[in-house]
Amino acid sequence: MRYGYWLPVFGGWLRNVDNEQMEASWDYSRRLAQRSEEIGFDLTLIAELSLNDIKGAGAPTLEAWSTAAALAAVTKRLELMVAVRPTFHNPALLAKQAANIDEIAGPGRLSLNVVSSWWADEAKKCGLHFDTHDDRYARTAEWLQVVDGIWKQDHFSFAGNYYRIEDSLMQPKPITKPRPVIYAGGESEAAKELISERCDAYVMHGDPPSRIREKIADMSERRERKGLPRMQFGVAAFSIVRDTEPEAKRELNRIMDVKQSAAGYDNYQQWIAGTNLDRKVSLEDYSVTNRGLASGLVGTPAQVQEQVAEFEDAGADLLLLQCSPQFEEMERFAETVICRERTVPLAELSEVH
């Protein structure tokens, strides 16, 4: 199992807790990323929103691509999975930008998480057009064709409904071959068909291992029908690891104390309206983003280790964690779960990696 985490570019993940003791700042992100690769984490996902959908639209949030470029220069092995929304980026320019960061980071360290936008108000505030759900995926399909073509070819041309590219030239190409890994997630039929055809990895909202097994089987079957190799599979999860089960439940109850007056509540309602999910949302889903609590990584170290093993048995390759506060909880997770799985003491991890 590989272990990743969301970089806290929004200053936290909990809609019901105002101050999670982690700033949306470059200094905090840099220190967290450097420490994370020392203690055994493999990847960080750098989310992209111009506004803050967790703490309220007016709260601070870091910009994804400049943050990724800076992190590429100050980390050594951490994979940087940078979110990108086709409606916000010209594909030819993004292809160049990504290739440049790929060279800064070194082979295999830059990857893309392609996200079809959901927040209509954000697009309006940025002066951008906002497509309907299926139109967003049609745009994304063309966008991926352009990026892939420019990465792999010179004198690349493309004519579609959304983009026209004539005789594109780009050097240097990405040093990661055949290209940086492209992740994407989505639960609608349009999303799953697009991802199975054009992406390398599928990232899923939190769900129990039994449900994840079904999703992996479905996407694997789609890939086989298209004659494509196996995808990688990642799962979102919120982790709470404590010495005893009652301690873990007390923390769970604290973060699930829903406040409908919280600054992020209206943004959450827009996310529900703009996203096609495969099941109804719950108060747990509201409290923690990306349905993280549904993955069940809450309990004692032994209970969490057992759940991780269930995900691995279901076919998952990557767990994408959120936790709060991030520094303290990631240290705890590394010591009680990652190190025990890999049989490496925490004090020795920075030497091993």
SULPE-V999964 format. One record per residue. N is the residue number from 1. PHI is phi in degrees with one decimal (999 if undefined). PSI is psi in degrees with one decimal (* if undefined). Layout:
n/phi/psi
N/PHI/PSI
N/PHI/PSI
This chain:
n/phi/psi
1/999/136.3
2/-98.9/150.6
3/-121.4/124.3
4/-125.7/176.0
5/-154.9/152.9
6/-75.4/128.1
7/-68.6/131.1
8/-77.2/64.3
9/-69.0/-13.6
10/-100.4/-0.2
11/81.3/17.5
12/145.1/176.9
13/-128.0/-4.8
14/-103.3/122.1
15/-76.8/-16.6
16/-101.6/-1.7
17/-122.0/118.0
18/-69.4/-51.4
19/-113.7/109.4
20/-98.9/10.3
21/62.5/36.0
22/-146.4/119.5
23/-80.3/150.0
24/-84.3/76.6
25/-140.3/155.6
26/-62.7/-41.8
27/-61.2/-45.6
28/-64.4/-44.0
29/-64.0/-41.8
30/-62.3/-49.9
31/-62.2/-39.2
32/-66.1/-45.0
33/-63.8/-43.3
34/-64.9/-40.9
35/-69.8/-37.0
36/-61.7/-39.2
37/-74.8/-21.8
38/-71.1/-32.6
39/-100.9/7.7
40/113.4/-0.3
41/-76.9/145.9
42/-102.1/-22.2
43/-156.0/147.6
44/-127.8/135.6
45/-95.2/123.2
46/-104.4/103.0
47/-70.0/153.8
48/-123.3/107.7
49/-144.1/137.7
50/-75.6/-26.1
51/-115.0/164.2
52/-96.3/109.4
53/-89.1/-5.2
54/-95.0/-51.3
55/-97.9/1.6
56/113.9/143.9
57/-56.5/-30.7
58/-87.6/-2.2
59/-78.4/158.2
60/-63.7/146.2
61/-150.4/143.1
62/-83.5/150.6
63/-83.0/134.4
64/-68.7/-48.3
65/-77.1/-35.6
66/-70.0/-34.8
67/-63.6/-43.2
68/-62.0/-42.3
69/-61.4/-42.2
70/-66.9/-42.4
71/-65.3/-33.8
72/-58.5/-32.0
73/-84.4/-17.4
74/-118.2/8.1
75/-122.3/167.5
76/-115.4/-37.8
77/-134.6/-11.0
78/-64.7/127.8
79/-74.1/134.3
80/-107.2/101.3
81/-92.5/105.1
82/-101.1/125.3
83/-71.7/144.4
84/-144.5/134.6
85/-111.5/116.2
86/-53.6/-32.7
87/-67.8/-16.1
88/-104.2/-5.5
89/-138.1/127.4
90/-63.3/129.4
91/-64.7/-36.8
92/-67.2/-39.9
93/-72.1/-38.0
94/-66.4/-38.2
95/-58.0/-42.0
96/-66.6/-45.5
97/-60.3/-45.2
98/-66.0/-40.6
99/-61.4/-36.4
100/-66.9/-44.8
101/-67.0/-35.1
102/-58.4/-40.7
103/-70.3/-39.1
104/-61.8/-44.1
105/-74.8/-38.4
106/104.2/162.3
107/-55.6/133.4
108/79.6/5.5
109/-101.6/-19.2
110/-101.2/133.6
111/-140.2/161.3
112/-112.3/140.4
113/-114.0/100.0
114/-82.1/123.4
115/-123.6/124.0
116/-83.3/122.2
117/-56.1/150.8
118/-126.5/-16.1
119/-98.9/96.8
120/-62.9/-41.1
121/-62.4/-37.9
122/-63.2/-45.7
123/-59.0/-42.1
124/-62.7/-43.6
125/-67.7/-23.0
126/-95.0/1.4
127/73.3/29.5
128/-112.6/151.6
129/-73.2/142.6
130/-117.3/114.7
131/-80.1/160.1
132/-66.4/167.7
133/-54.0/-57.0
134/-68.3/-31.6
135/-65.0/-35.1
136/-62.0/-39.8
137/-73.4/-32.7
138/-64.6/-41.1
139/-62.9/-44.9
140/-60.4/-38.6
141/-59.1/-45.7
142/-67.0/-41.5
143/-57.6/-44.4
144/-65.2/-37.6
145/-61.6/-41.4
146/-67.6/-48.2
147/-60.0/-47.3
148/-62.5/-42.0
149/-64.3/-43.0
150/-68.8/-36.3
151/-63.4/-34.3
152/-104.4/-16.8
153/-130.3/155.6
154/-104.8/158.1
155/57.4/45.5
156/-86.8/132.8
157/-128.0/151.0
158/-154.7/138.1
159/-133.0/111.7
160/-132.3/-167.1
161/-77.6/-24.6
162/-113.3/-28.7
163/-134.8/143.5
164/-130.7/121.1
165/-123.5/129.2
166/-120.0/117.3
167/52.0/51.9
168/-72.8/137.9
169/-124.6/134.5
170/-148.1/120.8
171/-138.5/142.7
172/-79.2/156.2
173/-75.7/164.9
174/-58.0/142.7
175/-82.5/-17.4
176/-77.3/123.3
177/-114.3/145.3
178/-74.1/-16.6
179/-170.3/162.9
180/-56.9/142.5
181/-62.2/136.9
182/-111.9/115.0
183/-98.9/154.5
184/-161.3/158.4
185/-135.6/159.0
186/164.6/150.6
187/-117.3/-5.7
188/-77.9/162.7
189/-61.6/-41.2
190/-60.9/-41.7
191/-65.4/-47.4
192/-65.0/-37.9
193/-66.7/-43.7
194/-62.7/-47.9
195/-64.8/-42.5
196/-64.7/-26.1
197/-90.2/-36.4
198/-119.5/-6.1
199/-113.1/168.7
200/-102.6/-19.1
201/-149.3/147.4
202/-116.6/122.3
203/-108.5/134.4
204/-117.5/148.0
205/-60.1/162.8
206/-62.9/140.3
207/-160.7/161.3
208/-63.8/157.2
209/-55.0/-35.3
210/-63.0/-39.6
211/-72.0/-38.0
212/-62.5/-39.3
213/-57.8/-43.1
214/-63.9/-42.2
215/-66.1/-41.1
216/-64.5/-41.1
217/-62.3/-41.2
218/-63.7/-48.7
219/-68.3/-34.2
220/-65.7/-39.4
221/-64.7/-41.3
222/-60.8/-41.5
223/-64.4/-43.2
224/-61.7/-41.1
225/-62.2/-29.4
226/-90.3/-0.3
227/70.5/29.8
228/-108.2/155.5
229/-71.5/168.9
230/-58.9/140.6
231/-84.8/164.5
232/-87.7/153.6
233/-132.4/127.9
234/-120.2/153.3
235/-132.6/134.1
236/-77.5/144.2
237/-155.9/144.2
238/-105.5/127.3
239/-106.7/134.9
240/-134.1/106.8
241/-113.6/124.5
242/-136.0/163.3
243/-65.0/-33.2
244/-128.5/156.8
245/-63.8/-42.3
246/-58.8/-37.5
247/-62.4/-43.0
248/-64.3/-39.7
249/-68.2/-35.3
250/-62.6/-42.1
251/-66.0/-39.4
252/-61.2/-44.4
253/-63.3/-36.1
254/-62.8/-45.1
255/-80.9/-12.3
256/-98.8/11.6
257/-76.1/89.3
258/-68.9/132.6
259/-120.8/104.2
260/-70.9/-8.9
261/-89.0/-2.5
262/-61.7/153.2
263/-62.7/-27.4
264/-89.1/0.6
265/-65.9/-44.9
266/-63.7/-38.4
267/-63.4/-37.3
268/-63.3/-40.1
269/-63.5/-36.7
270/-68.6/-35.1
271/-62.4/-44.2
272/-61.1/-44.0
273/-67.5/-31.2
274/-98.3/6.7
275/-129.8/135.2
276/-93.5/102.7
277/-99.1/160.4
278/-93.7/5.1
279/-157.9/164.9
280/-70.3/149.5
281/-87.5/159.6
282/-126.5/178.2
283/-64.1/-32.8
284/-60.7/-41.5
285/-64.2/-37.0
286/-67.5/-43.5
287/-62.5/-39.2
288/-127.7/135.4
289/-68.9/160.9
290/58.7/27.2
291/53.4/34.1
292/-60.0/-34.8
293/-69.4/-23.9
294/-65.3/-18.1
295/-76.9/-15.8
296/76.1/26.6
297/-89.4/55.1
298/-128.4/121.9
299/151.3/-156.3
300/-77.7/164.9
301/-53.2/-42.0
302/-64.9/-39.8
303/-66.7/-41.4
304/-68.6/-41.1
305/-59.5/-40.9
306/-63.4/-40.6
307/-67.6/-38.5
308/-60.0/-42.7
309/-62.6/-35.4
310/-64.9/-40.8
311/-64.9/-41.6
312/-62.8/-42.0
313/-64.8/-30.4
314/-74.4/-13.2
315/111.3/3.1
316/-73.0/141.3
317/-105.3/-20.1
318/-145.2/133.4
319/-107.6/127.5
320/-106.0/104.3
321/-93.6/145.1
322/-120.0/145.4
323/-157.6/164.9
324/-151.4/128.2
325/-71.7/146.8
326/-63.6/-49.5
327/-57.2/-54.1
328/-65.2/-43.1
329/-73.0/-33.4
330/-69.3/-35.7
331/-61.4/-44.9
332/-63.2/-44.2
333/-64.6/-42.2
334/-61.6/-43.3
335/-71.5/-38.2
336/-96.3/-18.4
337/-120.9/-59.1
338/-63.4/-48.3
339/-65.1/-37.9
340/-69.3/-36.2
341/-66.3/-40.7
342/-94.6/0.0
343/52.6/42.3
344/-125.5/122.4
345/-60.2/145.5
346/-56.3/-38.3
347/-63.5/-22.6
348/-96.8/-8.5
349/-61.7/-41.5
350/-65.6/-29.0
351/-73.7/-40.7
352/-64.1/-42.2
353/-89.5/*
